[in-house]
Amino acid sequence: MPDASENFKINLNQNLWGLVVGLGALGTAEHYRLCKLGWFGLFISGLMSLSLVATTISYTINYCRARVH
């Protein structure tokens, strides 16, 4: 019987891994009422979200330039 995990090939870049960690920290902090972890999770989530947006915009601009020329 084939393993179900063979069907899922998930490759995340550094921005997405950081966002997953930040959101996990936020969820954990909310559940256990940990203030310092909540601030850390908020900071990491915000930083990784900005990084993800900047990277996506950069890749999109480069893609559009390559398609025009």
C-alpha positions as CSV (number, residue, x, y, z in Angstrom):
1,M,0.0,0.0,0.0
2,P,1.5,3.4,-1.0
3,D,2.3,5.9,1.7
4,A,0.0,8.9,1.7
5,S,2.8,11.3,2.3
6,E,4.3,10.4,-1.1
7,N,1.4,12.4,-2.7
8,F,2.4,15.6,-1.0
9,K,5.6,17.3,-2.2
10,I,5.7,20.6,-0.3
11,N,8.6,22.9,-0.9
12,L,8.5,26.2,1.1
13,N,11.0,29.0,0.8
14,Q,12.6,30.8,3.7
15,N,9.9,33.5,3.8
16,L,7.1,30.9,4.1
17,W,8.9,28.9,6.7
18,G,9.4,32.0,8.8
19,L,5.8,32.9,8.4
20,V,4.7,29.4,9.5
21,V,6.9,29.7,12.6
22,G,5.6,33.2,13.3
23,L,2.0,32.2,13.0
24,G,2.6,29.1,15.0
25,A,4.2,31.2,17.8
26,L,1.2,33.6,17.7
27,G,-1.2,30.7,18.0
28,T,0.7,29.1,20.8
29,A,1.0,32.5,22.6
30,E,-2.7,33.1,22.3
31,H,-3.6,29.6,23.5
32,Y,-1.3,29.6,26.6
33,R,-1.5,33.4,27.2
34,L,2.2,34.0,26.7
35,C,2.8,37.7,26.2
36,K,6.5,37.7,25.2
37,L,6.0,34.8,22.7
38,G,3.0,36.7,21.3
39,W,5.1,39.8,20.6
40,F,7.9,37.6,19.1
41,G,5.3,35.9,16.9
42,L,3.8,39.2,15.8
43,F,7.2,40.6,15.0
44,I,8.3,37.5,13.0
45,S,5.0,37.3,11.2
46,G,5.1,40.9,10.2
47,L,8.7,40.7,9.1
48,M,8.1,37.6,7.0
49,S,4.9,39.0,5.5
50,L,6.8,42.1,4.3
51,S,9.6,39.9,3.0
52,L,7.1,37.7,1.2
53,V,5.4,40.7,-0.4
54,A,8.7,42.3,-1.5
55,T,9.9,39.0,-3.0
56,T,6.6,38.3,-4.8
57,I,6.6,41.9,-6.3
58,S,10.3,41.5,-7.4
59,Y,9.7,38.2,-9.0
60,T,6.5,39.5,-10.8
61,I,8.4,42.5,-12.2
62,N,11.2,40.4,-13.4
63,Y,8.8,37.9,-15.0
64,C,6.9,40.7,-16.8
65,R,10.1,42.3,-18.1
66,A,11.3,38.9,-19.4
67,R,8.0,38.3,-21.2
68,V,8.0,41.8,-22.9
69,H,11.5,41.5,-24.3
